Amino acid sequence: MTLYDKYGGFARIHPVVMDFYDRLLDSDELGPYFDEIDMKRLIDHQTKFISGLLGGPMEIDDTRLYTAHQHLSVTAAHFTELQHILHDTLVDAGFEPQDVEAVAQAVEAKRGLVVAGA
């Protein structure tokens, strides 16, 4: 069974991603990245991305991920803060520790596509 199936698929992951973005928007460091962003569209896209990381049917396109972030000048520190926020969000959503770690590793594998100059 994939983590996608274990945690209820798209319908269950979507509210977790919404909570994650609420937390990102509350961050003094990360919130400004989203000032001019269509959040509904971004949350839908991110739900698909996280679903894919969890083994769901959504495909993760590394080229698109890279292109979407390179103009933002995301720093390593900002990426790490995002990881901490995601960790706390998943824990609060009831993800088991080993599953939180699996997601953390999958996100870390994408660091070079998001962080400027990585």
Buried (B, 14 or more C-beta within 10 A) or exposed (E): EEBBEBBEBBEBBBEBBBBBBEBBBEBEEBEEBBEEEEEEEBBBBBBBBBBBBBBBEBEBEEEEBEEBBBEEEBBEEBBEBBBEBBBBBBEEBEBEEEBBEBBBEBBEEBBEBBBBEE
